[in-house]
Amino acid sequence: MNDQLEANKAIVREYYNLAFNLKKPEEAVAKYMGPYYRQHNPGAADGPEPFIAFVRGFAQAFPSMRVDMKRTVAEGDLVVVHSNLIREPGDRGMAAADIFRLENGKIVEHWDVLQEVPESSANNNTMF
Amino acid sequence: MNDQLEANKAIVREYYNLAFNLKKPEEAVAKYMGPYYRQHNPGAADGPEPFIAFVRGFAQAFPSMRVDMKRTVAEGDLVVVHSNLIREPGDRGMAAADIFRLENGKIVEHWDVLQEVPESSANNNTMF
């Protein structure tokens, strides 16, 4: 059971890393996306092509963008990644919570919640 | 192990429900908050009082607010809740991902990511 969770987390981290850090969304899709991709991010349609187009467009706008994955939480067929999405050097970036659902070792569904990291905070803990 | 995860999820759901749906943040804190509370939401300071004040203020501004918990994901000492925070009737609301860390059955740390649900979407799946 824990082996399966660790395997699912590794798949999700590598998918995310390939797409957003190594800027190879086609390779991420070929290796890790399932036979369908149900998308809940309101900015993208279902399926692999809109995901690839989204990453490409984002990488063109922000060539040095990177995703810093802070923690993952996995249970059953779900993996949550909490991360800081940095668009360019000096950017405080966005806080991101991505939820992925897997079937048979492939990613088939995605939800996310995104928020700009504000300049000031009422605590000293960072958003991460 | 799974019993512990289910117990942690029940604690977090009841904490959230007591505070935001039943509008009893003091009771939520008394029952479920640990000896410290490390807050990563940039709008609130550490500890129980800022949490209580935040919920009270929010409930005054939006007396019929409610949190609709869509899914929970638990692993180790963490519980993630993905929910729709509705401020008033007809509100599309906000998407929320809350991450809670527990020690000895009490909540001691909290992160969140919040995003307005947009009016239109590129897919028909909702953000949830």
Contacts between the chains, C-beta under 8 A, distances in Angstrom:
chain1	res1	chain2	res2	distance
A	5	B	75	6.9
A	38	B	123	8.0
A	38	B	125	5.9
A	39	B	122	7.8
A	39	B	123	5.1
A	39	B	125	6.5
A	40	B	123	7.0
A	40	B	125	4.9
A	40	B	126	6.7
A	40	B	127	5.4
A	40	B	128	6.9
A	41	B	123	7.9
A	41	B	127	7.8
A	42	B	117	7.6
A	42	B	118	5.0
A	42	B	120	7.3
A	42	B	121	3.7
A	42	B	122	6.3
A	42	B	123	7.1
A	42	B	127	6.2
A	43	B	121	8.0
A	43	B	122	5.9
A	44	B	122	5.4
A	44	B	123	6.9
A	45	B	122	4.7
A	45	B	123	5.3
A	46	B	123	5.5
A	46	B	125	7.4
A	50	B	122	7.1
A	71	B	78	7.3
A	71	B	99	7.6
A	73	B	73	5.3
A	73	B	74	7.2
A	73	B	75	4.7
A	73	B	76	7.8
A	73	B	78	5.0
A	73	B	79	7.9
A	73	B	80	5.1
A	73	B	99	7.1
A	74	B	73	7.2
A	74	B	75	5.4
A	75	B	5	6.9
A	75	B	73	4.7
A	75	B	74	5.4
A	75	B	75	5.6
A	76	B	73	7.8
A	78	B	71	7.2
A	78	B	73	5.0
A	79	B	73	7.9
A	80	B	73	5.1
A	80	B	80	4.8
A	80	B	97	7.4
A	80	B	99	7.8
A	82	B	97	7.7
A	82	B	99	6.1
A	82	B	111	6.6
A	82	B	113	7.6
A	95	B	113	4.7
A	96	B	113	6.6
A	97	B	80	7.4
A	97	B	82	7.7
A	97	B	97	3.3
A	97	B	99	7.5
A	97	B	113	4.4
A	99	B	71	7.6
A	99	B	73	7.2
A	99	B	80	7.8
A	99	B	82	6.1
A	99	B	97	7.5
A	111	B	82	6.6
A	111	B	127	6.7
A	111	B	128	7.0
A	113	B	82	7.6
A	113	B	95	4.7
A	113	B	96	6.6
A	113	B	97	4.4
A	113	B	113	4.4
A	113	B	114	6.8
A	113	B	115	4.9
A	113	B	127	7.8
A	114	B	113	6.8
A	114	B	115	5.4
A	115	B	113	4.9
A	115	B	114	5.4
A	115	B	115	5.8
A	117	B	42	7.6
A	118	B	42	5.0
A	120	B	42	7.3
A	121	B	42	3.7
A	121	B	43	7.9
A	122	B	39	7.8
A	122	B	42	6.3
A	122	B	43	5.9
A	122	B	44	5.5
A	122	B	45	4.7
A	122	B	50	7.1
A	123	B	38	8.0
A	123	B	39	5.1
A	123	B	40	7.0
A	123	B	41	7.9
A	123	B	42	7.1
A	123	B	44	6.9
A	123	B	45	5.2
A	123	B	46	5.5
A	125	B	38	5.9
A	125	B	39	6.5
A	125	B	40	4.9
A	125	B	46	7.4
A	126	B	40	6.7
A	127	B	40	5.4
A	127	B	41	7.8
A	127	B	42	6.2
A	127	B	111	6.7
A	127	B	113	7.8
A	128	B	40	6.9
A	128	B	111	7.0
